[in-house]
Amino acid sequence: MLTASYRLQSADADSIQAELVVRNGTGGPIEWQLDLAFSAEVTGLRASSGPGVSVSIKGGGRYLLSGSKPLAAGVTQTVQLRVSRTGGGDYPLGCVLNGSPCGTG
């Protein structure tokens, strides 16, 4: 099973640092896309990780993160997130990985 979890690491008035972990528990490589939906108070998102991850802005507080290559079986990819905000938005309101809900706490 492909899973993802989101964990808040630190927060201040203008931004948060969070960690996103995508795990491939399947028997083969798999491509992944993660749709994160935040409140309108979130104004931007930057992602960094060892292997490549792209971020697309979908508007309305929604961001689509995609792995640049398939994630190998049994492998975990950790992505560091910096989220800019004007108020709330510590946790996503929604998290969907390849069409299935994922953890945000």
C-alpha atoms as a printed R data frame, in Angstrom:
    type eleno elety resid chain resno      x      y       z
1   ATOM     1    CA   MET     A     1  0.000  0.000   0.000
2   ATOM     2    CA   LEU     A     2  1.190  3.516  -0.797
3   ATOM     3    CA   THR     A     3  0.792  5.842   2.206
4   ATOM     4    CA   ALA     A     4  1.597  9.440   3.108
5   ATOM     5    CA   SER     A     5  1.695 11.302   6.397
6   ATOM     6    CA   TYR     A     6  2.093 14.984   7.273
7   ATOM     7    CA   ARG     A     7  3.756 16.118  10.488
8   ATOM     8    CA   LEU     A     8  4.090 19.684  11.769
9   ATOM     9    CA   GLN     A     9  7.650 20.426  12.913
10  ATOM    10    CA   SER     A    10  7.536 24.118  13.854
11  ATOM    11    CA   ALA     A    11  5.395 27.197  13.364
12  ATOM    12    CA   ASP     A    12  5.585 30.963  13.679
13  ATOM    13    CA   ALA     A    13  3.187 33.747  12.696
14  ATOM    14    CA   ASP     A    14  4.144 33.748   8.993
15  ATOM    15    CA   SER     A    15  5.151 30.180   8.186
16  ATOM    16    CA   ILE     A    16  5.329 26.564   9.220
17  ATOM    17    CA   GLN     A    17  7.869 23.807   8.715
18  ATOM    18    CA   ALA     A    18  6.401 20.364   8.133
19  ATOM    19    CA   GLU     A    19  7.505 16.935   7.017
20  ATOM    20    CA   LEU     A    20  5.706 14.817   4.463
21  ATOM    21    CA   VAL     A    21  6.584 11.120   4.304
22  ATOM    22    CA   VAL     A    22  5.493  8.974   1.354
23  ATOM    23    CA   ARG     A    23  5.956  5.206   1.826
24  ATOM    24    CA   ASN     A    24  5.702  2.560  -0.866
25  ATOM    25    CA   GLY     A    25  4.614 -0.660   0.808
26  ATOM    26    CA   THR     A    26  3.683 -2.282  -2.501
27  ATOM    27    CA   GLY     A    27  5.633 -4.966  -4.324
28  ATOM    28    CA   GLY     A    28  6.776 -2.720  -7.156
29  ATOM    29    CA   PRO     A    29  7.674  0.852  -8.106
30  ATOM    30    CA   ILE     A    30  4.815  3.334  -8.158
31  ATOM    31    CA   GLU     A    31  4.381  6.939  -9.272
32  ATOM    32    CA   TRP     A    32  2.780  9.249  -6.736
33  ATOM    33    CA   GLN     A    33  0.847 12.516  -6.628
34  ATOM    34    CA   LEU     A    34 -0.307 14.177  -3.436
35  ATOM    35    CA   ASP     A    35 -3.015 16.839  -3.363
36  ATOM    36    CA   LEU     A    36 -2.799 19.009  -0.221
37  ATOM    37    CA   ALA     A    37 -5.660 21.420   0.517
38  ATOM    38    CA   PHE     A    38 -5.016 24.198   3.039
39  ATOM    39    CA   SER     A    39 -7.158 27.093   4.257
40  ATOM    40    CA   ALA     A    40 -7.120 30.316   2.233
41  ATOM    41    CA   GLU     A    41 -4.666 31.730   4.803
42  ATOM    42    CA   VAL     A    42 -1.897 29.635   3.222
43  ATOM    43    CA   THR     A    43 -0.193 31.721   0.539
44  ATOM    44    CA   GLY     A    44  2.654 29.495  -0.661
45  ATOM    45    CA   LEU     A    45  4.435 26.170  -0.344
46  ATOM    46    CA   ARG     A    46  8.036 25.118  -0.996
47  ATOM    47    CA   ALA     A    47  9.130 21.495  -1.024
48  ATOM    48    CA   SER     A    48 12.611 19.985  -0.841
49  ATOM    49    CA   SER     A    49 13.838 16.402  -0.716
50  ATOM    50    CA   GLY     A    50 16.758 14.264  -1.860
51  ATOM    51    CA   PRO     A    51 15.082 12.951  -5.020
52  ATOM    52    CA   GLY     A    52 13.040 15.413  -7.060
53  ATOM    53    CA   VAL     A    53  9.578 16.575  -6.122
54  ATOM    54    CA   SER     A    54  7.565 19.081  -8.140
55  ATOM    55    CA   VAL     A    55  4.900 21.405  -6.732
56  ATOM    56    CA   SER     A    56  2.000 22.753  -8.784
57  ATOM    57    CA   ILE     A    57 -0.294 25.483  -7.476
58  ATOM    58    CA   LYS     A    58 -3.928 24.536  -8.034
59  ATOM    59    CA   GLY     A    59 -5.366 27.694  -6.412
60  ATOM    60    CA   GLY     A    60 -7.636 28.164  -3.418
61  ATOM    61    CA   GLY     A    61 -5.013 26.813  -1.006
62  ATOM    62    CA   ARG     A    62 -4.472 23.585  -2.971
63  ATOM    63    CA   TYR     A    63 -1.058 22.262  -3.987
64  ATOM    64    CA   LEU     A    64 -0.178 19.161  -5.997
65  ATOM    65    CA   LEU     A    65  3.132 17.468  -5.157
66  ATOM    66    CA   SER     A    66  4.507 14.802  -7.492
67  ATOM    67    CA   GLY     A    67  7.550 12.561  -7.355
68  ATOM    68    CA   SER     A    68  9.841 13.079 -10.359
69  ATOM    69    CA   LYS     A    69 10.251  9.310 -10.775
70  ATOM    70    CA   PRO     A    70  8.466  6.190  -9.499
71  ATOM    71    CA   LEU     A    71  9.085  5.357  -5.842
72  ATOM    72    CA   ALA     A    72 10.703  1.914  -5.557
73  ATOM    73    CA   ALA     A    73  9.051 -0.883  -3.563
74  ATOM    74    CA   GLY     A    74  9.777 -0.638   0.166
75  ATOM    75    CA   VAL     A    75 11.208  2.880  -0.130
76  ATOM    76    CA   THR     A    76 10.264  5.975   1.883
77  ATOM    77    CA   GLN     A    77 10.575  9.496   0.467
78  ATOM    78    CA   THR     A    78 10.731 12.370   2.960
79  ATOM    79    CA   VAL     A    79  9.819 15.865   1.783
80  ATOM    80    CA   GLN     A    80 10.472 18.977   3.867
81  ATOM    81    CA   LEU     A    81  7.768 21.619   3.450
82  ATOM    82    CA   ARG     A    82  7.859 25.340   4.180
83  ATOM    83    CA   VAL     A    83  4.371 26.788   4.102
84  ATOM    84    CA   SER     A    84  3.823 30.570   4.002
85  ATOM    85    CA   ARG     A    85  0.668 31.835   5.687
86  ATOM    86    CA   THR     A    86 -1.169 34.887   6.964
87  ATOM    87    CA   GLY     A    87 -2.860 33.205   9.939
88  ATOM    88    CA   GLY     A    88 -3.935 29.594  10.413
89  ATOM    89    CA   GLY     A    89 -3.085 26.668   8.195
90  ATOM    90    CA   ASP     A    90 -0.912 24.489  10.438
91  ATOM    91    CA   TYR     A    91 -2.458 21.338   8.977
92  ATOM    92    CA   PRO     A    92 -3.997 20.624   5.583
93  ATOM    93    CA   LEU     A    93 -7.774 20.504   5.453
94  ATOM    94    CA   GLY     A    94 -7.423 17.603   3.043
95  ATOM    95    CA   CYS     A    95 -4.765 15.198   1.843
96  ATOM    96    CA   VAL     A    96 -5.256 12.852  -1.125
97  ATOM    97    CA   LEU     A    97 -2.539 10.476  -2.351
98  ATOM    98    CA   ASN     A    98 -3.142  8.894  -5.768
99  ATOM    99    CA   GLY     A    99 -6.889  9.326  -5.221
100 ATOM   100    CA   SER     A   100 -7.040  8.006  -1.613
101 ATOM   101    CA   PRO     A   101 -7.164 10.019   1.663
102 ATOM   102    CA   CYS     A   102 -3.957 10.206   3.710
103 ATOM   103    CA   GLY     A   103 -2.947 11.247   7.246
104 ATOM   104    CA   THR     A   104 -2.379 14.858   8.289
105 ATOM   105    CA   GLY     A   105 -1.631 14.601  11.999
